[in-house]
């Protein structure tokens, strides 16, 4: 079973999405519109329709190097 996390903050299109955390860890790097949105794990958890998930808070955006 995949580990899931809920995204908090960042671009409006990504907010509150529940995503698989692969590999499980302390950060998520989401490709988004020519760059990456970075989220860090929090100590909070939430019960959702997909079960209990860890909340990841937006940290920063980086651009894809060309």
C-alpha positions as CSV (number, residue, x, y, z in Angstrom):
1,X,0.0,0.0,0.0
2,X,1.3,3.4,-1.0
3,X,2.1,6.1,1.6
4,X,0.0,9.1,1.0
5,X,0.4,12.8,1.9
6,X,-1.8,15.9,1.6
7,X,-0.2,19.0,0.1
8,X,-0.7,22.3,2.0
9,X,0.1,25.6,0.5
10,X,1.9,26.3,-2.8
11,X,0.1,26.8,-6.1
12,X,-3.7,26.8,-6.0
13,X,-3.8,23.8,-8.5
14,X,-1.8,21.6,-6.1
15,X,-3.3,22.7,-2.7
16,X,-5.1,20.0,-0.8
17,X,-4.2,17.2,-3.3
18,X,-3.6,13.8,-1.8
19,X,-0.5,12.3,-3.5
20,X,1.6,9.1,-3.1
21,X,4.9,9.7,-1.4
22,X,7.5,7.8,-3.4
23,X,9.9,7.1,-1.9
24,X,8.5,7.8,1.6
25,X,10.5,10.5,3.3
26,X,10.7,14.1,4.6
27,X,10.2,15.9,1.3
28,X,8.1,15.9,-1.8
29,X,9.4,17.4,-5.1
30,X,6.4,17.9,-7.5
31,X,7.0,18.8,-11.2
32,X,4.8,21.8,-12.0
33,X,4.8,24.3,-14.9
34,X,8.4,24.2,-15.8
35,X,9.8,23.8,-12.3
36,X,9.3,21.9,-9.1
37,X,7.3,22.7,-6.0
38,X,8.9,21.5,-2.8
39,X,7.0,20.3,0.3
40,X,8.3,19.3,3.7
41,X,6.8,16.9,6.1
42,X,5.0,18.3,9.1
43,X,4.1,16.5,12.4
44,X,0.4,16.7,11.5
45,X,-1.8,14.0,10.2
46,X,-5.4,14.1,8.8
47,X,-8.1,11.6,8.3
48,X,-9.4,11.7,4.7
49,X,-11.5,9.6,2.4
50,X,-8.3,7.8,1.5
51,X,-7.3,7.1,5.1
52,X,-4.9,8.8,7.5
53,X,-2.4,10.9,5.6
54,X,0.6,13.0,6.6
55,X,0.5,16.8,5.9
56,X,3.3,18.2,3.8
57,X,3.7,22.0,3.8
58,X,4.9,24.0,0.8
59,X,8.5,25.2,1.2
60,X,9.8,26.6,-2.1
61,X,9.8,26.5,-5.9
62,X,12.8,25.8,-8.1
63,X,13.1,26.1,-11.8
64,X,14.2,23.2,-14.1
65,X,17.8,23.7,-15.3
66,X,18.2,23.6,-19.0
